[in-house]
């Protein structure tokens, strides 16, 4: 989508979304110019199948594109310059501007990835990038100018602040709605439905969020970022058994180390001596009787 921008930046650039956008000094034109040399009906910019062109409505009036006088319908593209009497315009493409900034070729303007996508078939799913503050309404001076009967001249305003998108109703007759609810001011999220009278937009947010955690799913539908498995503690008895097996018997070792090692001598039992004595006594007695 293209915009018509005054070279002197006297006002905001105008979206060229309508099938017919007229320029002249008469109050019935889409863009009214009061400068000298501007004819009542000076020029018309048409938009058909996303192809934008301009033609002179008054053959006597000065109308040039890239310093060449316009004859018949002349196609317009981003970067073209238009001269109407003494006033100069340029055709700009907001998408191209944003790409230039993101590539680091210009650092003067902030970039944004917020967009409003029209859902009406008669608007052919037009997409409007939102940069800074954008007004929506019926008035040609609005950034998004849509000629719908019940749309207020300046219906609503959307603005990017701190990377977030906000909408504000500008005192419209038929109200501003977010997801079916009337609002005066509200923050918009990606996927919201913004409705201004009969015009509805899908809110398209940034594709990448640096603070968003990406979770990859495996074939079984389970997250690969699952928490680590807790360590399984063995049963208490098992721990004690293993400890007992591994731990040396310090009591026995200490006892054996500190106790003196006495040599064991075998002593004949007392009963043996008694028996021998008894046998000797009998022998002596027997010898006495024999004698």
MIVOVEX-644046 format. One line per 2 residues: number of its first residue (from 1); their letters; for each residue x, y, z of N, C-alpha, C. Coordinates in nm, 3 decimals. Layout:
% residues N
NUM) A) X:Y:Z:X:Y:Z:X:Y:Z; ...
This chain:
% residues 291
1) XX) 0.084:-0.119:0.000:0.000:0.000:0.000:0.088:0.124:0.000; 0.043:0.225:-0.078:0.122:0.348:-0.092:0.057:0.463:-0.017
3) XX) 0.139:0.564:0.008:0.093:0.686:0.073:0.133:0.807:-0.011; 0.053:0.911:0.000:0.083:1.040:-0.064:0.134:1.133:0.044
5) XX) 0.259:1.181:0.027:0.324:1.261:0.130:0.361:1.399:0.076; 0.321:1.505:0.147:0.367:1.640:0.113:0.518:1.645:0.134
7) XX) 0.589:1.701:0.037:0.735:1.708:0.052:0.776:1.798:0.167; 0.693:1.901:0.195:0.728:1.991:0.304:0.675:1.942:0.439
9) XX) 0.613:1.823:0.439:0.565:1.759:0.561:0.466:1.849:0.637; 0.382:1.919:0.563:0.286:2.008:0.629:0.178:1.930:0.704
11) XX) 0.156:1.806:0.664:0.063:1.719:0.735:0.106:1.574:0.715; 0.037:1.486:0.784:0.074:1.344:0.777:0.046:1.288:0.639
13) XX) 0.122:1.184:0.605:0.103:1.116:0.476:-0.037:1.055:0.471; -0.093:1.045:0.350:-0.230:0.998:0.331:-0.227:0.863:0.261
15) XX) -0.297:0.765:0.319:-0.307:0.633:0.257:-0.388:0.640:0.129; -0.341:0.579:0.024:-0.413:0.573:-0.103:-0.486:0.439:-0.111
17) XX) -0.595:0.428:-0.035:-0.667:0.301:-0.027:-0.799:0.304:-0.103; -0.850:0.424:-0.129:-0.979:0.434:-0.198:-0.961:0.413:-0.349
19) XX) -1.065:0.366:-0.412:-1.058:0.347:-0.557:-1.039:0.478:-0.631; -1.093:0.584:-0.574:-1.079:0.716:-0.636:-1.043:0.818:-0.529
21) XX) -0.934:0.892:-0.553:-0.889:0.995:-0.460:-0.869:1.123:-0.543; -0.957:1.221:-0.520:-0.953:1.343:-0.603:-0.881:1.456:-0.531
23) XX) -0.815:1.540:-0.611:-0.739:1.653:-0.558:-0.781:1.779:-0.634; -0.806:1.886:-0.561:-0.845:2.013:-0.624:-0.880:2.116:-0.519
25) XX) -0.928:2.232:-0.566:-0.961:2.341:-0.473:-1.106:2.335:-0.425; -1.190:2.257:-0.490:-1.329:2.245:-0.448:-1.341:2.161:-0.322
27) XX) -1.440:2.196:-0.239:-1.456:2.129:-0.110:-1.501:1.984:-0.123; -1.544:1.944:-0.240:-1.591:1.807:-0.261:-1.476:1.709:-0.287
29) XX) -1.357:1.758:-0.302:-1.242:1.672:-0.331:-1.196:1.596:-0.206; -1.129:1.484:-0.230:-1.071:1.407:-0.118:-0.962:1.488:-0.049
31) XX) -0.882:1.560:-0.127:-0.778:1.647:-0.073:-0.800:1.787:-0.131; -0.826:1.882:-0.043:-0.856:2.018:-0.085:-0.729:2.103:-0.071
33) XX) -0.690:2.167:-0.183:-0.573:2.256:-0.185:-0.618:2.396:-0.225; -0.574:2.493:-0.148:-0.618:2.632:-0.175:-0.511:2.716:-0.243
35) XX) -0.396:2.657:-0.274:-0.287:2.734:-0.334:-0.324:2.782:-0.475; -0.256:2.889:-0.514:-0.279:2.947:-0.647:-0.239:2.846:-0.756
37) XX) -0.322:2.839:-0.860:-0.293:2.749:-0.971:-0.358:2.614:-0.959; -0.421:2.587:-0.844:-0.489:2.458:-0.825:-0.630:2.470:-0.881
39) XX) -0.664:2.385:-0.976:-0.796:2.387:-1.039:-0.901:2.330:-0.944; -1.026:2.361:-0.974:-1.135:2.310:-0.893:-1.131:2.157:-0.886
41) XX) -1.114:2.095:-0.998:-1.091:1.950:-1.003:-0.960:1.932:-1.078; -0.852:1.909:-1.004:-0.718:1.915:-1.062:-0.668:1.777:-1.108
43) XX) -0.676:1.678:-1.019:-0.622:1.545:-1.052:-0.701:1.438:-0.979; -0.686:1.315:-1.030:-0.750:1.201:-0.965:-0.650:1.084:-0.959
45) XX) -0.638:1.027:-0.840:-0.553:0.909:-0.821:-0.647:0.789:-0.804; -0.626:0.690:-0.887:-0.711:0.570:-0.880:-0.632:0.451:-0.828
47) XX) -0.702:0.361:-0.759:-0.641:0.242:-0.701:-0.727:0.123:-0.740; -0.679:0.046:-0.834:-0.753:-0.071:-0.882:-0.660:-0.192:-0.883
49) XX) -0.704:-0.295:-0.811:-0.624:-0.418:-0.802:-0.482:-0.390:-0.756; -0.472:-0.298:-0.656:-0.342:-0.260:-0.598:-0.249:-0.195:-0.699
51) XX) -0.306:-0.144:-0.808:-0.229:-0.069:-0.907:-0.273:0.077:-0.899; -0.180:0.165:-0.864:-0.212:0.306:-0.841:-0.165:0.389:-0.960
53) XX) -0.253:0.479:-1.006:-0.217:0.568:-1.119:-0.283:0.704:-1.099; -0.235:0.803:-1.173:-0.286:0.939:-1.162:-0.318:0.992:-1.301
55) XX) -0.419:1.076:-1.307:-0.455:1.142:-1.434:-0.500:1.284:-1.405; -0.492:1.369:-1.504:-0.532:1.508:-1.489:-0.682:1.520:-1.510
57) XX) -0.748:1.591:-1.418:-0.891:1.617:-1.433:-0.914:1.744:-1.513; -0.812:1.829:-1.518:-0.817:1.953:-1.596:-0.691:1.958:-1.683
59) XX) -0.710:1.949:-1.812:-0.595:1.944:-1.904:-0.513:2.072:-1.904; -0.571:2.180:-1.853:-0.498:2.307:-1.850:-0.414:2.322:-1.724
61) XX) -0.442:2.240:-1.625:-0.372:2.252:-1.497:-0.236:2.184:-1.503; -0.146:2.233:-1.417:-0.011:2.176:-1.413:-0.014:2.048:-1.329
63) XX) 0.022:1.937:-1.393:0.032:1.808:-1.324:0.150:1.733:-1.383; 0.251:1.707:-1.298:0.371:1.638:-1.345:0.405:1.521:-1.252
65) XX) 0.462:1.419:-1.311:0.515:1.306:-1.235:0.661:1.291:-1.275; 0.751:1.302:-1.175:0.896:1.295:-1.202:0.937:1.396:-1.309
67) XX) 0.879:1.518:-1.297:0.908:1.632:-1.386:0.858:1.612:-1.528; 0.777:1.511:-1.552:0.718:1.488:-1.683:0.568:1.516:-1.676
69) XX) 0.518:1.595:-1.771:0.376:1.628:-1.771:0.293:1.502:-1.789; 0.185:1.492:-1.713:0.100:1.374:-1.716:0.007:1.379:-1.837
71) XX) 0.010:1.271:-1.913:-0.080:1.257:-2.027:-0.154:1.124:-2.010; -0.286:1.130:-1.994:-0.362:1.007:-1.970:-0.334:0.953:-1.831
73) XX) -0.352:0.824:-1.812:-0.323:0.759:-1.682:-0.175:0.727:-1.672; -0.115:0.774:-1.566:0.028:0.748:-1.543:0.045:0.664:-1.416
75) XX) 0.105:0.545:-1.427:0.123:0.460:-1.308:0.214:0.529:-1.205; 0.186:0.502:-1.078:0.265:0.556:-0.968:0.329:0.442:-0.890
77) XX) 0.449:0.469:-0.840:0.520:0.371:-0.757:0.594:0.446:-0.647; 0.640:0.373:-0.549:0.714:0.434:-0.439:0.837:0.506:-0.492
79) XX) 0.857:0.629:-0.445:0.972:0.709:-0.488:0.937:0.812:-0.593; 0.820:0.800:-0.655:0.779:0.898:-0.756:0.748:1.032:-0.690
81) XX) 0.771:1.142:-0.765:0.734:1.275:-0.718:0.622:1.330:-0.806; 0.531:1.402:-0.743:0.416:1.459:-0.814:0.416:1.610:-0.791
83) XX) 0.392:1.685:-0.897:0.379:1.830:-0.884:0.239:1.871:-0.927; 0.167:1.937:-0.835:0.035:1.992:-0.863:0.044:2.141:-0.840
85) XX) 0.039:2.218:-0.949:0.065:2.362:-0.943:0.202:2.383:-0.880; 0.210:2.451:-0.765:0.340:2.475:-0.701:0.367:2.378:-0.587
87) XX) 0.278:2.285:-0.568:0.290:2.193:-0.453:0.353:2.062:-0.499; 0.447:2.011:-0.419:0.514:1.887:-0.453:0.480:1.778:-0.351
89) XX) 0.460:1.660:-0.405:0.432:1.542:-0.323:0.532:1.432:-0.359; 0.534:1.330:-0.275:0.609:1.210:-0.308:0.528:1.088:-0.269
91) XX) 0.548:0.982:-0.343:0.480:0.857:-0.314:0.572:0.771:-0.228; 0.522:0.726:-0.116:0.605:0.646:-0.024:0.537:0.512:0.005
93) XX) 0.621:0.414:0.036:0.574:0.281:0.073:0.621:0.254:0.216; 0.528:0.258:0.314:0.569:0.238:0.454:0.644:0.108:0.478
95) XX) 0.610:0.001:0.407:0.678:-0.127:0.425:0.825:-0.114:0.386; 0.850:-0.044:0.274:0.988:-0.026:0.230:1.065:0.057:0.331
97) XX) 0.998:0.158:0.388:1.064:0.241:0.488:1.106:0.158:0.608; 1.016:0.068:0.652:1.048:-0.014:0.768:1.163:-0.109:0.739
99) XX) 1.165:-0.167:0.618:1.275:-0.257:0.582:1.407:-0.182:0.582; 1.406:-0.058:0.532:1.528:0.022:0.528:1.581:0.048:0.667
101) XX) 1.490:0.079:0.760:1.532:0.104:0.898:1.588:-0.022:0.962; 1.521:-0.135:0.940:1.565:-0.259:1.002:1.700:-0.304:0.951
103) XX) 1.737:-0.264:0.829:1.866:-0.299:0.774:1.977:-0.205:0.821; 1.937:-0.104:0.900:2.035:-0.011:0.954:2.072:0.100:0.858
105) XX) 1.994:0.120:0.750:2.025:0.225:0.655:1.977:0.360:0.704; 1.889:0.359:0.801:1.841:0.482:0.860:1.806:0.456:1.004
107) XX) 1.846:0.545:1.093:1.818:0.524:1.235:1.734:0.637:1.294; 1.676:0.720:1.209:1.601:0.834:1.258:1.459:0.797:1.300
109) XX) 1.403:0.694:1.239:1.265:0.657:1.266:1.259:0.523:1.338; 1.162:0.513:1.431:1.143:0.388:1.502:1.070:0.288:1.414
111) XX) 1.100:0.164:1.434:1.033:0.061:1.355:0.926:-0.007:1.440; 0.832:-0.069:1.373:0.728:-0.144:1.442:0.681:-0.255:1.352
113) XX) 0.636:-0.361:1.413:0.584:-0.472:1.335:0.433:-0.484:1.351; 0.371:-0.389:1.420:0.226:-0.392:1.437:0.157:-0.355:1.306
115) XX) 0.048:-0.424:1.277:-0.028:-0.397:1.154:-0.177:-0.414:1.180; -0.256:-0.345:1.097:-0.400:-0.365:1.095:-0.435:-0.422:0.958
117) XX) -0.503:-0.534:0.959:-0.542:-0.597:0.833:-0.694:-0.591:0.819; -0.738:-0.523:0.712:-0.881:-0.509:0.687:-0.942:-0.645:0.653
119) XX) -1.061:-0.670:0.708:-1.126:-0.799:0.683:-1.237:-0.789:0.579; -1.279:-0.668:0.545:-1.389:-0.652:0.449:-1.342:-0.690:0.308
121) XX) -1.428:-0.761:0.236:-1.392:-0.805:0.100:-1.372:-0.686:0.007; -1.446:-0.580:0.031:-1.434:-0.462:-0.056:-1.305:-0.384:-0.032
123) XX) -1.231:-0.421:0.074:-1.100:-0.358:0.097:-0.988:-0.453:0.058; -1.024:-0.570:0.005:-0.926:-0.665:-0.051:-0.814:-0.700:0.047
125) XX) -0.851:-0.717:0.175:-0.754:-0.758:0.277:-0.632:-0.667:0.283; -0.657:-0.537:0.273:-0.546:-0.442:0.277:-0.480:-0.443:0.416
127) XX) -0.348:-0.429:0.416:-0.270:-0.431:0.540:-0.208:-0.294:0.562; -0.225:-0.240:0.682:-0.174:-0.107:0.715:-0.070:-0.118:0.826
129) XX) 0.057:-0.101:0.793:0.160:-0.100:0.899:0.138:0.018:0.993; 0.158:-0.005:1.120:0.137:0.101:1.220:0.273:0.145:1.273
131) XX) 0.302:0.271:1.250:0.428:0.329:1.297:0.396:0.456:1.374; 0.437:0.460:1.499:0.409:0.575:1.585:0.258:0.592:1.603
133) XX) 0.201:0.706:1.561:0.058:0.734:1.580:-0.012:0.740:1.445; -0.124:0.669:1.433:-0.200:0.662:1.308:-0.346:0.693:1.337
135) XX) -0.402:0.789:1.263:-0.544:0.822:1.278:-0.625:0.753:1.168; -0.746:0.712:1.205:-0.835:0.643:1.112:-0.967:0.719:1.107
137) XX) -1.016:0.742:0.987:-1.144:0.812:0.974:-1.181:0.837:0.829; -1.285:0.917:0.813:-1.334:0.949:0.679:-1.258:1.065:0.617
139) XX) -1.198:1.146:0.700:-1.130:1.267:0.651:-1.006:1.231:0.572; -0.983:1.298:0.458:-0.864:1.269:0.376:-0.733:1.292:0.448
141) XX) -0.735:1.376:0.552:-0.610:1.404:0.625:-0.572:1.290:0.719; -0.663:1.195:0.741:-0.632:1.081:0.829:-0.525:0.992:0.763
143) XX) -0.446:0.928:0.845:-0.344:0.837:0.792:-0.410:0.721:0.718; -0.518:0.671:0.774:-0.597:0.569:0.704:-0.734:0.632:0.678
145) XX) -0.752:0.678:0.556:-0.876:0.747:0.519:-0.966:0.651:0.442; -1.084:0.625:0.499:-1.179:0.532:0.438:-1.315:0.603:0.426
147) XX) -1.364:0.613:0.306:-1.490:0.683:0.283:-1.608:0.589:0.307; -1.647:0.582:0.433:-1.764:0.505:0.473:-1.860:0.600:0.542
149) XX) -1.986:0.594:0.506:-2.083:0.694:0.550:-2.088:0.711:0.701; -2.091:0.603:0.777:-2.109:0.613:0.921:-1.978:0.619:0.999
151) XX) -1.867:0.621:0.929:-1.737:0.638:0.993:-1.716:0.787:1.020; -1.676:0.823:1.141:-1.655:0.964:1.173:-1.536:1.018:1.095
153) XX) -1.534:1.150:1.081:-1.425:1.212:1.004:-1.290:1.175:1.066; -1.281:1.184:1.195:-1.163:1.134:1.267:-1.217:1.042:1.374
155) XX) -1.216:0.914:1.344:-1.287:0.816:1.424:-1.204:0.765:1.543; -1.083:0.720:1.514:-1.001:0.661:1.620:-0.853:0.682:1.588
157) XX) -0.773:0.654:1.690:-0.628:0.669:1.677:-0.561:0.547:1.736; -0.466:0.491:1.664:-0.386:0.381:1.718:-0.242:0.429:1.731
159) XX) -0.178:0.384:1.837:-0.043:0.433:1.865:0.042:0.323:1.925; 0.168:0.320:1.882:0.264:0.225:1.938:0.342:0.297:2.048
161) XX) 0.335:0.241:2.168:0.407:0.297:2.282:0.478:0.185:2.356; 0.608:0.198:2.365:0.685:0.096:2.437:0.672:-0.042:2.378
163) XX) 0.653:-0.049:2.245:0.640:-0.177:2.178:0.500:-0.235:2.184; 0.409:-0.168:2.252:0.270:-0.215:2.262:0.178:-0.123:2.183
165) XX) 0.065:-0.179:2.142:-0.029:-0.105:2.057:-0.152:-0.066:2.137; -0.190:0.062:2.123:-0.306:0.115:2.195:-0.402:0.181:2.096
167) XX) -0.531:0.179:2.130:-0.632:0.244:2.048:-0.708:0.344:2.135; -0.747:0.456:2.074:-0.821:0.560:2.145:-0.933:0.610:2.054
169) XX) -1.054:0.609:2.106:-1.167:0.663:2.031:-1.160:0.816:2.034; -1.181:0.878:1.920:-1.169:1.023:1.909:-1.306:1.090:1.911
171) XX) -1.394:1.039:1.997:-1.527:1.098:2.008:-1.616:1.065:1.889; -1.600:0.944:1.836:-1.677:0.904:1.718:-1.825:0.890:1.751
173) XX) -1.908:0.898:1.647:-2.053:0.887:1.666:-2.096:0.744:1.693; -2.032:0.649:1.626:-2.076:0.510:1.635:-1.983:0.420:1.716
175) XX) -1.882:0.479:1.776:-1.801:0.405:1.871:-1.688:0.321:1.812; -1.600:0.280:1.903:-1.486:0.193:1.871:-1.499:0.067:1.955
177) XX) -1.480:-0.048:1.892:-1.501:-0.175:1.961:-1.377:-0.264:1.949; -1.345:-0.331:2.059:-1.237:-0.430:2.060:-1.298:-0.563:2.103
179) XX) -1.294:-0.659:2.013:-1.354:-0.791:2.038:-1.500:-0.779:2.080; -1.571:-0.685:2.015:-1.713:-0.670:2.039:-1.751:-0.581:2.156
181) XX) -1.653:-0.533:2.232:-1.682:-0.449:2.348:-1.645:-0.303:2.319; -1.734:-0.208:2.350:-1.703:-0.068:2.326:-1.591:-0.019:2.418
183) XX) -1.501:0.060:2.363:-1.388:0.112:2.442:-1.366:0.259:2.411; -1.312:0.328:2.507:-1.265:0.465:2.486:-1.113:0.464:2.463
185) XX) -1.047:0.388:2.545:-0.903:0.364:2.528:-0.877:0.220:2.569; -0.788:0.153:2.497:-0.758:0.013:2.530:-0.626:-0.028:2.468
187) XX) -0.563:-0.128:2.529:-0.442:-0.188:2.472:-0.485:-0.302:2.381; -0.423:-0.311:2.265:-0.456:-0.415:2.167:-0.352:-0.526:2.172
189) XX) -0.400:-0.647:2.152:-0.311:-0.763:2.146:-0.324:-0.828:2.009; -0.220:-0.899:1.969:-0.225:-0.971:1.842:-0.345:-1.065:1.842
191) XX) -0.423:-1.062:1.733:-0.540:-1.147:1.722:-0.670:-1.078:1.758; -0.661:-0.957:1.817:-0.782:-0.883:1.851:-0.855:-0.837:1.726
193) XX) -0.986:-0.813:1.742:-1.068:-0.756:1.635:-1.098:-0.611:1.672; -1.055:-0.519:1.586:-1.082:-0.377:1.606:-1.190:-0.334:1.507
195) XX) -1.303:-0.287:1.560:-1.416:-0.252:1.474:-1.449:-0.104:1.487; -1.453:-0.035:1.375:-1.493:0.105:1.367:-1.615:0.111:1.275
197) XX) -1.732:0.121:1.333:-1.856:0.115:1.257:-1.860:-0.015:1.177; -1.865:-0.009:1.043:-1.872:-0.133:0.964:-1.734:-0.180:0.920
199) XX) -1.632:-0.108:0.959:-1.496:-0.144:0.918:-1.430:-0.223:1.031; -1.382:-0.343:0.999:-1.318:-0.428:1.099:-1.176:-0.462:1.056
201) XX) -1.086:-0.457:1.153:-0.946:-0.491:1.128:-0.905:-0.605:1.220; -0.818:-0.692:1.168:-0.748:-0.789:1.251:-0.618:-0.725:1.297
203) XX) -0.590:-0.736:1.425:-0.466:-0.681:1.479:-0.356:-0.786:1.463; -0.252:-0.747:1.391:-0.139:-0.838:1.366:-0.021:-0.787:1.447
205) XX) 0.030:-0.871:1.536:0.139:-0.830:1.623:0.274:-0.876:1.573; 0.379:-0.841:1.646:0.514:-0.883:1.607:0.522:-1.034:1.597
207) XX) 0.594:-1.084:1.495:0.606:-1.228:1.475:0.697:-1.291:1.578; 0.798:-1.218:1.621:0.895:-1.274:1.716:0.895:-1.192:1.842
209) XX) 0.885:-1.261:1.955:0.891:-1.197:2.085:1.018:-1.243:2.155; 1.117:-1.151:2.178:1.243:-1.195:2.238:1.227:-1.253:2.378
211) XX) 1.113:-1.219:2.447:1.093:-1.270:2.583:1.015:-1.401:2.585; 0.979:-1.451:2.468:0.896:-1.570:2.461:0.985:-1.695:2.464
213) XX) 0.947:-1.791:2.546:1.022:-1.917:2.554:0.972:-2.011:2.446; 1.061:-2.059:2.363:1.024:-2.151:2.255:1.035:-2.293:2.308
215) XX) 0.924:-2.366:2.303:0.922:-2.505:2.349:0.902:-2.595:2.229; 0.997:-2.679:2.201:0.986:-2.769:2.088:0.923:-2.900:2.136
217) XX) 0.829:-2.951:2.059:0.758:-3.072:2.097:0.815:-3.192:2.021; 0.822:-3.308:2.089:0.868:-3.428:2.021:0.750:-3.497:1.954
219) XX) 0.775:-3.609:1.891:0.669:-3.677:1.816:0.553:-3.720:1.904; 0.579:-3.742:2.031:0.472:-3.786:2.121:0.394:-3.669:2.178
221) XX) 0.430:-3.547:2.133:0.360:-3.429:2.181:0.406:-3.383:2.317; 0.525:-3.431:2.363:0.577:-3.394:2.492:0.687:-3.292:2.475
223) XX) 0.698:-3.204:2.571:0.797:-3.098:2.564:0.936:-3.155:2.585; 1.031:-3.105:2.505:1.170:-3.146:2.522:1.241:-3.064:2.629
225) XX) 1.167:-2.967:2.687:1.227:-2.883:2.789:1.174:-2.922:2.927; 1.145:-3.054:2.945:1.091:-3.101:3.073:1.195:-3.085:3.183
227) XX) 1.145:-3.079:3.307:1.236:-3.062:3.421:1.323:-3.184:3.435; 1.445:-3.168:3.483:1.534:-3.283:3.501:1.476:-3.380:3.601
229) XX) 1.502:-3.511:3.578:1.448:-3.613:3.666:1.513:-3.602:3.803; 1.432:-3.613:3.911:1.491:-3.605:4.045:1.573:-3.729:4.073
231) XX) 1.674:-3.712:4.153:1.758:-3.825:4.190:1.680:-3.918:4.282; 1.683:-4.048:4.251:1.610:-4.146:4.331:1.696:-4.185:4.449
233) XX) 1.642:-4.165:4.570:1.717:-4.197:4.690:1.695:-4.345:4.726; 1.796:-4.423:4.746:1.777:-4.564:4.784:1.712:-4.576:4.921
235) XX) 1.651:-4.690:4.947:1.584:-4.712:5.075:1.685:-4.702:5.188; 1.631:-4.664:5.307:1.719:-4.642:5.421:1.794:-4.769:5.459
237) XX) 1.722:-4.883:5.462:1.786:-5.009:5.500:1.897:-5.045:5.404; 1.871:-5.017:5.272:1.972:-5.049:5.171:2.096:-4.963:5.192
239) XX) 2.074:-4.837:5.225:2.188:-4.747:5.250:2.270:-4.800:5.368; 2.200:-4.841:5.476:2.271:-4.887:5.594:2.349:-5.015:5.566
241) XX) 2.287:-5.106:5.485:2.357:-5.231:5.452:2.484:-5.205:5.373; 2.467:-5.110:5.271:2.585:-5.078:5.189:2.692:-5.013:5.274
243) XX) 2.651:-4.931:5.369:2.748:-4.864:5.455:2.818:-4.964:5.544; 2.740:-5.061:5.591:2.798:-5.161:5.680:2.900:-5.247:5.607
245) XX) 2.869:-5.274:5.476:2.963:-5.356:5.399:3.090:-5.279:5.367; 3.074:-5.154:5.343:3.190:-5.074:5.303:3.273:-5.030:5.421
247) XX) 3.209:-5.020:5.542:3.277:-4.964:5.658:3.351:-5.073:5.735; 3.478:-5.057:5.762:3.551:-5.159:5.839:3.504:-5.164:5.983
249) XX) 3.521:-5.283:6.050:3.481:-5.299:6.189:3.588:-5.236:6.277; 3.569:-5.109:6.306:3.671:-5.034:6.379:3.682:-5.079:6.523
251) XX) 3.570:-5.129:6.582:3.573:-5.171:6.723:3.661:-5.293:6.741; 3.637:-5.391:6.650:3.718:-5.514:6.658:3.862:-5.486:6.631
253) XX) 3.886:-5.399:6.533:4.024:-5.367:6.497:4.094:-5.299:6.612; 4.021:-5.206:6.674:4.081:-5.131:6.784:4.108:-5.222:6.901
255) XX) 4.012:-5.313:6.929:4.028:-5.403:7.043:4.146:-5.495:7.025; 4.156:-5.547:6.902:4.266:-5.639:6.875:4.398:-5.568:6.869
257) XX) 4.391:-5.441:6.835:4.516:-5.366:6.826:4.568:-5.328:6.962; 4.476:-5.300:7.057:4.518:-5.253:7.189:4.541:-5.366:7.288
259) XX) 4.478:-5.484:7.267:4.491:-5.597:7.361:4.624:-5.667:7.335; 4.703:-5.695:7.438:4.832:-5.766:7.418:4.808:-5.907:7.369
261) XX) 4.894:-5.948:7.284:4.882:-6.080:7.224:4.952:-6.183:7.316; 4.873:-6.255:7.398:4.929:-6.357:7.486:4.940:-6.490:7.413
263) XX) 5.057:-6.556:7.431:5.075:-6.684:7.368:4.998:-6.789:7.448; 4.927:-6.870:7.382:4.844:-6.972:7.448:4.924:-7.101:7.463
265) XX) 4.941:-7.153:7.594:5.009:-7.280:7.619:4.907:-7.380:7.665; 4.919:-7.499:7.613:4.820:-7.601:7.651:4.858:-7.661:7.785
267) XX) 4.770:-7.658:7.884:4.791:-7.714:8.017:4.712:-7.842:8.030; 4.776:-7.949:8.088:4.700:-8.072:8.107:4.588:-8.049:8.206
269) XX) 4.475:-8.106:8.182:4.362:-8.089:8.275:4.392:-8.152:8.411; 4.329:-8.104:8.519:4.351:-8.152:8.658:4.307:-8.299:8.674
271) XX) 4.201:-8.334:8.601:4.149:-8.473:8.612:4.256:-8.575:8.571; 4.344:-8.535:8.479:4.447:-8.626:8.434:4.545:-8.657:8.549
273) XX) 4.583:-8.551:8.623:4.675:-8.569:8.735:4.611:-8.654:8.844; 4.485:-8.627:8.867:4.416:-8.705:8.973:4.412:-8.854:8.936
275) XX) 4.383:-8.880:8.808:4.375:-9.021:8.763:4.509:-9.092:8.774; 4.615:-9.022:8.735:4.748:-9.082:8.742:4.784:-9.111:8.888
277) XX) 4.749:-9.015:8.975:4.781:-9.034:9.118:4.707:-9.154:9.176; 4.580:-9.168:9.133:4.498:-9.280:9.182:4.556:-9.414:9.138
279) XX) 4.600:-9.421:9.012:4.658:-9.545:8.959:4.787:-9.580:9.034; 4.871:-9.483:9.060:4.997:-9.506:9.131:4.971:-9.557:9.273
281) XX) 4.871:-9.499:9.335:4.837:-9.541:9.472:4.796:-9.685:9.475; 4.712:-9.728:9.381:4.669:-9.867:9.376:4.788:-9.959:9.352
283) XX) 4.880:-9.916:9.268:4.995:-10.000:9.239:5.081:-10.018:9.363; 5.099:-9.916:9.440:5.181:-9.922:9.559:5.117:-10.016:9.660
285) XX) 4.983:-10.003:9.676:4.909:-10.086:9.772:4.922:-10.235:9.731; 4.907:-10.260:9.604:4.915:-10.399:9.557:5.055:-10.455:9.582
287) XX) 5.158:-10.378:9.569:5.293:-10.426:9.586:5.318:-10.459:9.732; 5.260:-10.384:9.824:5.278:-10.406:9.968:5.217:-10.540:10.002
289) XX) 5.095:-10.570:9.958:5.029:-10.696:9.991:5.108:-10.816:9.936; 5.168:-10.800:9.822:5.244:-10.908:9.762:5.366:-10.939:9.847
291) X) 5.427:-10.842:9.897:5.545:-10.861:9.979:5.504:-10.923:10.111
